[in-house]
Amino acid sequence: MPCPTSIRTKKTRAVGIPTIDLSQSKAITSKSIIEACQDFGFFKLINHGVSHHAIAQLESQGFDFFQKPSSEKHRAGPANPFGYGCKSIGSNGDMGDLEYLLLPSHDPATSILQSSTSISNDPLTFSHVVNEYVKGVRDLGCEILDLIGEGLWLPNKSVFSNLIRDVHSDSVLRINYYPGVQHTENRELSTKSHPSNNRIGFGEHSDPQVLTILRANDVDGLQISLRDGIWVPVCPDPSAFYVLIGDVFQAMTNGRFVSVRHRAMANNSKNPRMSIMYFGAPPLNTWIAPLSEMMLPNDKSLYKPFTWAQYKKAAYSLRLADSRLDLFKAF
């Protein structure tokens, strides 16, 4: 079902997004997840078991920070690699219509507390809230990855989840904030047709990690790209999570799973949009290559082996929309 405010052009259309209910049996759930990973690289997750209190607390902390004066927010930046950023995305010239926080999640007990001192007037509370949220979504990510391992009949069903469960995991938490438009600006935008609604908030890209677990408030903006290049608006559901397959997962499945390209449109609502992403990543020294179990006897590996550190370095040396896996194709 399309969102009421979704773009309607010849290059977008309404498509049913796969919805996975974690309260169903493991057999049904794992089969549905695998189909969604193959066909879309993306799915909506309901009955996920993550504490609604933990979600609400982090959202509240996020809004408290982003509503501070600009001078206070900039004291928490720049995001190199962690901290506050505004408009500039990465170091290669990409720009967006947003503000954001990047936080470590691989060693939350120490790293997040250190980052919190410049973010919150109550860093102990902020770090506790972030820790609780990270634990919830990391456990959820591991559950999803184990269900995939079971559904693929892998000898070690935890081969994927072990990557983000590792104490040296390079996972990251990101909070994106798209400010609401002012009343006068909103009225001006509403008097124009499609061009005003086609502004980009965060440009087209795929996520380089294993998977992303995204939660957003009730303001729309997220779009995913199908294999034919058609953009599909995703209706917001604050009670659900959205799972996006990343480049590492595509490589490990030898292209069977799709690393979904996605973008966020600029916010045309008077209310701000906030999205929170947990990027599940392996340790830096982990070697990534297609699993032998994912290949038939005569299949060739589509990708050369690489470490996560090598891929991360390559990914962040390119522009946001570049196809980073192309650098590691075997032929």
Contacts in CASP RR format, 6 or more apart in sequence:
PFRMAT RR
TARGET T0000
AUTHOR 0000-0000-0000
METHOD contacts of the structure
MODEL  1
MPCPTSIRTKKTRAVGIPTIDLSQSKAITSKSIIEACQDFGFFKLINHGV
SHHAIAQLESQGFDFFQKPSSEKHRAGPANPFGYGCKSIGSNGDMGDLEY
LLLPSHDPATSILQSSTSISNDPLTFSHVVNEYVKGVRDLGCEILDLIGE
GLWLPNKSVFSNLIRDVHSDSVLRINYYPGVQHTENRELSTKSHPSNNRI
GFGEHSDPQVLTILRANDVDGLQISLRDGIWVPVCPDPSAFYVLIGDVFQ
AMTNGRFVSVRHRAMANNSKNPRMSIMYFGAPPLNTWIAPLSEMMLPNDK
SLYKPFTWAQYKKAAYSLRLADSRLDLFKAF
1 14 0 8 1.000
1 16 0 8 1.000
1 235 0 8 1.000
2 8 0 8 1.000
2 14 0 8 1.000
2 233 0 8 1.000
2 235 0 8 1.000
3 220 0 8 1.000
3 221 0 8 1.000
3 233 0 8 1.000
3 234 0 8 1.000
3 235 0 8 1.000
3 236 0 8 1.000
5 197 0 8 1.000
5 220 0 8 1.000
5 268 0 8 1.000
5 269 0 8 1.000
6 12 0 8 1.000
6 14 0 8 1.000
6 220 0 8 1.000
6 233 0 8 1.000
6 235 0 8 1.000
7 194 0 8 1.000
7 197 0 8 1.000
7 198 0 8 1.000
7 223 0 8 1.000
7 231 0 8 1.000
7 233 0 8 1.000
7 265 0 8 1.000
9 194 0 8 1.000
9 198 0 8 1.000
11 229 0 8 1.000
11 230 0 8 1.000
11 231 0 8 1.000
12 223 0 8 1.000
12 230 0 8 1.000
12 231 0 8 1.000
12 232 0 8 1.000
12 233 0 8 1.000
13 230 0 8 1.000
13 232 0 8 1.000
14 232 0 8 1.000
14 233 0 8 1.000
15 226 0 8 1.000
15 230 0 8 1.000
15 232 0 8 1.000
16 232 0 8 1.000
17 40 0 8 1.000
17 42 0 8 1.000
17 43 0 8 1.000
17 44 0 8 1.000
17 224 0 8 1.000
17 232 0 8 1.000
17 234 0 8 1.000
17 235 0 8 1.000
18 32 0 8 1.000
18 35 0 8 1.000
18 36 0 8 1.000
18 39 0 8 1.000
18 40 0 8 1.000
18 42 0 8 1.000
18 43 0 8 1.000
18 44 0 8 1.000
19 43 0 8 1.000
19 44 0 8 1.000
19 45 0 8 1.000
19 46 0 8 1.000
20 29 0 8 1.000
20 32 0 8 1.000
20 33 0 8 1.000
20 36 0 8 1.000
20 43 0 8 1.000
20 44 0 8 1.000
20 45 0 8 1.000
20 46 0 8 1.000
20 243 0 8 1.000
21 29 0 8 1.000
21 46 0 8 1.000
21 47 0 8 1.000
22 29 0 8 1.000
22 45 0 8 1.000
22 46 0 8 1.000
22 47 0 8 1.000
22 48 0 8 1.000
22 49 0 8 1.000
22 143 0 8 1.000
23 47 0 8 1.000
24 32 0 8 1.000
26 147 0 8 1.000
26 150 0 8 1.000
29 147 0 8 1.000
30 147 0 8 1.000
30 148 0 8 1.000
30 149 0 8 1.000
30 150 0 8 1.000
30 151 0 8 1.000
31 151 0 8 1.000
32 43 0 8 1.000
33 43 0 8 1.000
33 144 0 8 1.000
33 147 0 8 1.000
33 148 0 8 1.000
34 148 0 8 1.000
34 151 0 8 1.000
34 152 0 8 1.000
36 42 0 8 1.000
36 43 0 8 1.000
37 43 0 8 1.000
37 148 0 8 1.000
37 245 0 8 1.000
37 249 0 8 1.000
37 253 0 8 1.000
37 256 0 8 1.000
37 257 0 8 1.000
37 258 0 8 1.000
38 256 0 8 1.000
38 257 0 8 1.000
38 258 0 8 1.000
39 258 0 8 1.000
40 224 0 8 1.000
40 226 0 8 1.000
40 258 0 8 1.000
40 260 0 8 1.000
41 244 0 8 1.000
41 245 0 8 1.000
41 257 0 8 1.000
41 258 0 8 1.000
41 259 0 8 1.000
41 260 0 8 1.000
42 224 0 8 1.000
42 242 0 8 1.000
42 243 0 8 1.000
42 244 0 8 1.000
42 245 0 8 1.000
42 260 0 8 1.000
42 262 0 8 1.000
43 242 0 8 1.000
43 243 0 8 1.000
44 234 0 8 1.000
44 237 0 8 1.000
44 240 0 8 1.000
44 241 0 8 1.000
44 242 0 8 1.000
44 243 0 8 1.000
45 140 0 8 1.000
45 144 0 8 1.000
45 240 0 8 1.000
45 241 0 8 1.000
45 242 0 8 1.000
45 243 0 8 1.000
46 237 0 8 1.000
46 239 0 8 1.000
46 240 0 8 1.000
48 140 0 8 1.000
48 240 0 8 1.000
48 241 0 8 1.000
49 140 0 8 1.000
50 136 0 8 1.000
50 137 0 8 1.000
50 140 0 8 1.000
50 241 0 8 1.000
51 132 0 8 1.000
51 136 0 8 1.000
52 239 0 8 1.000
54 129 0 8 1.000
54 132 0 8 1.000
54 133 0 8 1.000
54 136 0 8 1.000
55 133 0 8 1.000
55 215 0 8 1.000
57 129 0 8 1.000
57 132 0 8 1.000
57 133 0 8 1.000
58 129 0 8 1.000
58 130 0 8 1.000
58 132 0 8 1.000
58 133 0 8 1.000
58 175 0 8 1.000
58 276 0 8 1.000
59 217 0 8 1.000
59 274 0 8 1.000
59 276 0 8 1.000
61 120 0 8 1.000
61 125 0 8 1.000
61 126 0 8 1.000
61 129 0 8 1.000
61 130 0 8 1.000
62 101 0 8 1.000
62 175 0 8 1.000
62 177 0 8 1.000
62 274 0 8 1.000
63 272 0 8 1.000
63 274 0 8 1.000
64 120 0 8 1.000
65 73 0 8 1.000
65 76 0 8 1.000
65 101 0 8 1.000
65 119 0 8 1.000
65 120 0 8 1.000
66 73 0 8 1.000
66 99 0 8 1.000
66 177 0 8 1.000
66 179 0 8 1.000
66 272 0 8 1.000
66 274 0 8 1.000
70 86 0 8 1.000
73 84 0 8 1.000
73 86 0 8 1.000
73 99 0 8 1.000
74 84 0 8 1.000
74 86 0 8 1.000
75 118 0 8 1.000
76 83 0 8 1.000
76 84 0 8 1.000
76 101 0 8 1.000
76 115 0 8 1.000
76 118 0 8 1.000
76 119 0 8 1.000
77 83 0 8 1.000
77 84 0 8 1.000
77 85 0 8 1.000
77 118 0 8 1.000
78 84 0 8 1.000
78 85 0 8 1.000
79 85 0 8 1.000
79 100 0 8 1.000
79 101 0 8 1.000
79 102 0 8 1.000
81 102 0 8 1.000
82 102 0 8 1.000
82 103 0 8 1.000
82 104 0 8 1.000
82 111 0 8 1.000
82 115 0 8 1.000
83 101 0 8 1.000
83 102 0 8 1.000
83 103 0 8 1.000
83 115 0 8 1.000
83 118 0 8 1.000
83 119 0 8 1.000
84 99 0 8 1.000
84 100 0 8 1.000
84 101 0 8 1.000
84 119 0 8 1.000
85 99 0 8 1.000
85 100 0 8 1.000
85 101 0 8 1.000
85 102 0 8 1.000
86 98 0 8 1.000
86 99 0 8 1.000
86 100 0 8 1.000
87 95 0 8 1.000
87 96 0 8 1.000
87 97 0 8 1.000
87 98 0 8 1.000
87 99 0 8 1.000
88 94 0 8 1.000
88 95 0 8 1.000
88 96 0 8 1.000
89 95 0 8 1.000
89 96 0 8 1.000
89 202 0 8 1.000
89 203 0 8 1.000
89 320 0 8 1.000
90 316 0 8 1.000
90 320 0 8 1.000
91 316 0 8 1.000
92 317 0 8 1.000
92 318 0 8 1.000
92 319 0 8 1.000
92 320 0 8 1.000
93 319 0 8 1.000
94 203 0 8 1.000
94 319 0 8 1.000
94 320 0 8 1.000
96 200 0 8 1.000
96 201 0 8 1.000
96 202 0 8 1.000
96 203 0 8 1.000
97 178 0 8 1.000
97 199 0 8 1.000
97 200 0 8 1.000
97 201 0 8 1.000
97 202 0 8 1.000
97 266 0 8 1.000
97 267 0 8 1.000
98 176 0 8 1.000
98 177 0 8 1.000
98 178 0 8 1.000
98 179 0 8 1.000
98 201 0 8 1.000
98 202 0 8 1.000
98 264 0 8 1.000
99 176 0 8 1.000
99 177 0 8 1.000
99 179 0 8 1.000
100 174 0 8 1.000
100 175 0 8 1.000
100 176 0 8 1.000
100 177 0 8 1.000
101 119 0 8 1.000
101 174 0 8 1.000
101 175 0 8 1.000
102 172 0 8 1.000
102 173 0 8 1.000
102 174 0 8 1.000
103 112 0 8 1.000
103 115 0 8 1.000
103 130 0 8 1.000
103 172 0 8 1.000
103 173 0 8 1.000
103 174 0 8 1.000
103 175 0 8 1.000
104 111 0 8 1.000
104 112 0 8 1.000
104 115 0 8 1.000
104 172 0 8 1.000
104 173 0 8 1.000
105 112 0 8 1.000
105 130 0 8 1.000
105 134 0 8 1.000
105 138 0 8 1.000
105 171 0 8 1.000
105 172 0 8 1.000
105 173 0 8 1.000
105 278 0 8 1.000
106 167 0 8 1.000
106 168 0 8 1.000
106 169 0 8 1.000
106 170 0 8 1.000
106 171 0 8 1.000
106 172 0 8 1.000
107 167 0 8 1.000
108 127 0 8 1.000
108 130 0 8 1.000
108 131 0 8 1.000
108 134 0 8 1.000
108 135 0 8 1.000
109 131 0 8 1.000
112 126 0 8 1.000
112 127 0 8 1.000
112 130 0 8 1.000
112 131 0 8 1.000
112 134 0 8 1.000
113 123 0 8 1.000
113 124 0 8 1.000
113 127 0 8 1.000
115 127 0 8 1.000
116 123 0 8 1.000
116 124 0 8 1.000
116 126 0 8 1.000
116 127 0 8 1.000
116 130 0 8 1.000
117 123 0 8 1.000
119 126 0 8 1.000
120 126 0 8 1.000
130 173 0 8 1.000
133 173 0 8 1.000
133 276 0 8 1.000
134 173 0 8 1.000
134 278 0 8 1.000
137 213 0 8 1.000
137 215 0 8 1.000
137 241 0 8 1.000
137 278 0 8 1.000
138 164 0 8 1.000
138 165 0 8 1.000
138 171 0 8 1.000
138 278 0 8 1.000
138 280 0 8 1.000
140 213 0 8 1.000
140 241 0 8 1.000
141 161 0 8 1.000
141 164 0 8 1.000
141 211 0 8 1.000
141 213 0 8 1.000
141 243 0 8 1.000
141 278 0 8 1.000
141 280 0 8 1.000
142 158 0 8 1.000
142 161 0 8 1.000
142 164 0 8 1.000
142 165 0 8 1.000
143 161 0 8 1.000
144 211 0 8 1.000
144 243 0 8 1.000
145 158 0 8 1.000
145 160 0 8 1.000
145 161 0 8 1.000
145 163 0 8 1.000
145 164 0 8 1.000
145 210 0 8 1.000
145 211 0 8 1.000
146 157 0 8 1.000
146 158 0 8 1.000
146 160 0 8 1.000
146 161 0 8 1.000
148 160 0 8 1.000
149 157 0 8 1.000
149 158 0 8 1.000
149 159 0 8 1.000
149 160 0 8 1.000
150 157 0 8 1.000
152 293 0 8 1.000
152 294 0 8 1.000
153 293 0 8 1.000
154 291 0 8 1.000
154 293 0 8 1.000
155 293 0 8 1.000
158 165 0 8 1.000
159 291 0 8 1.000
160 210 0 8 1.000
160 249 0 8 1.000
160 252 0 8 1.000
163 169 0 8 1.000
163 210 0 8 1.000
163 248 0 8 1.000
163 280 0 8 1.000
163 281 0 8 1.000
163 282 0 8 1.000
163 283 0 8 1.000
163 286 0 8 1.000
164 171 0 8 1.000
164 210 0 8 1.000
164 280 0 8 1.000
164 281 0 8 1.000
164 282 0 8 1.000
166 282 0 8 1.000
166 283 0 8 1.000
166 286 0 8 1.000
168 283 0 8 1.000
168 284 0 8 1.000
169 280 0 8 1.000
169 281 0 8 1.000
169 282 0 8 1.000
169 283 0 8 1.000
170 281 0 8 1.000
170 282 0 8 1.000
170 283 0 8 1.000
170 284 0 8 1.000
170 308 0 8 1.000
170 312 0 8 1.000
171 209 0 8 1.000
171 278 0 8 1.000
171 279 0 8 1.000
171 280 0 8 1.000
171 281 0 8 1.000
172 209 0 8 1.000
172 278 0 8 1.000
172 279 0 8 1.000
172 280 0 8 1.000
172 281 0 8 1.000
173 276 0 8 1.000
173 277 0 8 1.000
173 278 0 8 1.000
173 279 0 8 1.000
174 276 0 8 1.000
174 277 0 8 1.000
174 279 0 8 1.000
175 274 0 8 1.000
175 275 0 8 1.000
175 276 0 8 1.000
175 277 0 8 1.000
176 202 0 8 1.000
176 264 0 8 1.000
176 273 0 8 1.000
176 274 0 8 1.000
176 275 0 8 1.000
176 276 0 8 1.000
176 277 0 8 1.000
177 272 0 8 1.000
177 273 0 8 1.000
177 274 0 8 1.000
178 201 0 8 1.000
178 219 0 8 1.000
178 221 0 8 1.000
178 264 0 8 1.000
178 266 0 8 1.000
178 267 0 8 1.000
178 272 0 8 1.000
178 273 0 8 1.000
178 274 0 8 1.000
179 267 0 8 1.000
179 272 0 8 1.000
180 267 0 8 1.000
180 269 0 8 1.000
180 270 0 8 1.000
180 271 0 8 1.000
180 272 0 8 1.000
180 273 0 8 1.000
181 189 0 8 1.000
181 267 0 8 1.000
181 268 0 8 1.000
181 269 0 8 1.000
181 270 0 8 1.000
182 270 0 8 1.000
183 270 0 8 1.000
186 268 0 8 1.000
186 269 0 8 1.000
186 270 0 8 1.000
188 196 0 8 1.000
189 196 0 8 1.000
189 197 0 8 1.000
189 268 0 8 1.000
196 268 0 8 1.000
197 265 0 8 1.000
197 268 0 8 1.000
198 265 0 8 1.000
199 265 0 8 1.000
199 266 0 8 1.000
199 268 0 8 1.000
200 263 0 8 1.000
200 264 0 8 1.000
200 265 0 8 1.000
200 266 0 8 1.000
201 263 0 8 1.000
201 264 0 8 1.000
201 265 0 8 1.000
201 266 0 8 1.000
201 267 0 8 1.000
202 263 0 8 1.000
202 264 0 8 1.000
203 263 0 8 1.000
203 264 0 8 1.000
203 320 0 8 1.000
203 321 0 8 1.000
204 225 0 8 1.000
204 261 0 8 1.000
204 262 0 8 1.000
204 263 0 8 1.000
204 320 0 8 1.000
204 321 0 8 1.000
205 261 0 8 1.000
205 262 0 8 1.000
205 263 0 8 1.000
205 320 0 8 1.000
205 321 0 8 1.000
206 246 0 8 1.000
206 247 0 8 1.000
206 259 0 8 1.000
206 260 0 8 1.000
206 261 0 8 1.000
206 262 0 8 1.000
206 323 0 8 1.000
206 324 0 8 1.000
207 244 0 8 1.000
207 246 0 8 1.000
207 247 0 8 1.000
207 259 0 8 1.000
207 279 0 8 1.000
208 246 0 8 1.000
208 247 0 8 1.000
208 248 0 8 1.000
208 281 0 8 1.000
208 311 0 8 1.000
208 312 0 8 1.000
208 315 0 8 1.000
208 324 0 8 1.000
209 246 0 8 1.000
209 247 0 8 1.000
209 248 0 8 1.000
209 279 0 8 1.000
209 280 0 8 1.000
209 281 0 8 1.000
210 246 0 8 1.000
210 248 0 8 1.000
210 249 0 8 1.000
210 252 0 8 1.000
210 280 0 8 1.000
210 281 0 8 1.000
210 282 0 8 1.000
211 243 0 8 1.000
211 244 0 8 1.000
211 245 0 8 1.000
211 246 0 8 1.000
211 249 0 8 1.000
211 280 0 8 1.000
212 243 0 8 1.000
212 244 0 8 1.000
212 246 0 8 1.000
212 277 0 8 1.000
212 278 0 8 1.000
212 279 0 8 1.000
212 280 0 8 1.000
213 241 0 8 1.000
213 242 0 8 1.000
213 243 0 8 1.000
213 277 0 8 1.000
213 278 0 8 1.000
213 280 0 8 1.000
214 222 0 8 1.000
214 241 0 8 1.000
214 242 0 8 1.000
214 243 0 8 1.000
214 244 0 8 1.000
214 275 0 8 1.000
214 276 0 8 1.000
214 277 0 8 1.000
214 278 0 8 1.000
215 238 0 8 1.000
215 240 0 8 1.000
215 241 0 8 1.000
215 242 0 8 1.000
215 275 0 8 1.000
215 276 0 8 1.000
216 222 0 8 1.000
216 236 0 8 1.000
216 238 0 8 1.000
216 242 0 8 1.000
216 273 0 8 1.000
216 274 0 8 1.000
216 275 0 8 1.000
216 276 0 8 1.000
217 236 0 8 1.000
217 238 0 8 1.000
217 272 0 8 1.000
217 273 0 8 1.000
217 274 0 8 1.000
217 275 0 8 1.000
218 236 0 8 1.000
218 237 0 8 1.000
218 238 0 8 1.000
218 271 0 8 1.000
219 236 0 8 1.000
219 267 0 8 1.000
219 269 0 8 1.000
219 271 0 8 1.000
219 272 0 8 1.000
219 273 0 8 1.000
219 274 0 8 1.000
220 233 0 8 1.000
220 234 0 8 1.000
220 235 0 8 1.000
220 236 0 8 1.000
220 265 0 8 1.000
220 269 0 8 1.000
220 273 0 8 1.000
221 233 0 8 1.000
221 234 0 8 1.000
221 236 0 8 1.000
221 264 0 8 1.000
221 265 0 8 1.000
221 267 0 8 1.000
221 273 0 8 1.000
222 233 0 8 1.000
222 234 0 8 1.000
222 236 0 8 1.000
222 242 0 8 1.000
222 262 0 8 1.000
222 263 0 8 1.000
222 264 0 8 1.000
222 275 0 8 1.000
223 231 0 8 1.000
223 232 0 8 1.000
223 233 0 8 1.000
223 234 0 8 1.000
223 262 0 8 1.000
223 263 0 8 1.000
223 264 0 8 1.000
223 265 0 8 1.000
224 231 0 8 1.000
224 232 0 8 1.000
224 234 0 8 1.000
224 244 0 8 1.000
224 260 0 8 1.000
224 261 0 8 1.000
224 262 0 8 1.000
225 231 0 8 1.000
225 232 0 8 1.000
225 260 0 8 1.000
225 261 0 8 1.000
225 262 0 8 1.000
225 263 0 8 1.000
226 232 0 8 1.000
227 258 0 8 1.000
231 263 0 8 1.000
234 242 0 8 1.000
244 260 0 8 1.000
244 262 0 8 1.000
245 257 0 8 1.000
245 258 0 8 1.000
245 259 0 8 1.000
245 260 0 8 1.000
246 259 0 8 1.000
246 260 0 8 1.000
247 259 0 8 1.000
247 311 0 8 1.000
247 315 0 8 1.000
247 324 0 8 1.000
247 325 0 8 1.000
248 281 0 8 1.000
248 282 0 8 1.000
248 288 0 8 1.000
248 308 0 8 1.000
248 311 0 8 1.000
249 257 0 8 1.000
249 259 0 8 1.000
250 257 0 8 1.000
250 258 0 8 1.000
250 259 0 8 1.000
250 325 0 8 1.000
251 288 0 8 1.000
251 289 0 8 1.000
251 290 0 8 1.000
251 302 0 8 1.000
251 303 0 8 1.000
251 306 0 8 1.000
251 325 0 8 1.000
251 328 0 8 1.000
252 288 0 8 1.000
252 289 0 8 1.000
252 290 0 8 1.000
252 291 0 8 1.000
252 294 0 8 1.000
253 290 0 8 1.000
253 291 0 8 1.000
253 294 0 8 1.000
254 290 0 8 1.000
254 291 0 8 1.000
254 294 0 8 1.000
254 295 0 8 1.000
254 299 0 8 1.000
254 301 0 8 1.000
254 302 0 8 1.000
254 303 0 8 1.000
255 290 0 8 1.000
255 302 0 8 1.000
256 294 0 8 1.000
259 325 0 8 1.000
264 273 0 8 1.000
264 275 0 8 1.000
267 273 0 8 1.000
281 308 0 8 1.000
281 312 0 8 1.000
282 288 0 8 1.000
282 308 0 8 1.000
283 308 0 8 1.000
284 307 0 8 1.000
284 308 0 8 1.000
284 309 0 8 1.000
284 312 0 8 1.000
285 307 0 8 1.000
285 308 0 8 1.000
285 309 0 8 1.000
286 307 0 8 1.000
286 308 0 8 1.000
287 305 0 8 1.000
287 306 0 8 1.000
287 307 0 8 1.000
288 303 0 8 1.000
288 305 0 8 1.000
288 306 0 8 1.000
288 307 0 8 1.000
288 308 0 8 1.000
288 311 0 8 1.000
289 301 0 8 1.000
289 303 0 8 1.000
289 304 0 8 1.000
289 305 0 8 1.000
289 306 0 8 1.000
290 301 0 8 1.000
290 302 0 8 1.000
290 303 0 8 1.000
295 301 0 8 1.000
300 330 0 8 1.000
300 331 0 8 1.000
301 330 0 8 1.000
302 329 0 8 1.000
302 330 0 8 1.000
303 325 0 8 1.000
303 328 0 8 1.000
303 329 0 8 1.000
303 330 0 8 1.000
304 328 0 8 1.000
304 329 0 8 1.000
304 330 0 8 1.000
306 328 0 8 1.000
311 324 0 8 1.000
311 328 0 8 1.000
314 324 0 8 1.000
314 327 0 8 1.000
314 328 0 8 1.000
315 324 0 8 1.000
318 324 0 8 1.000
END
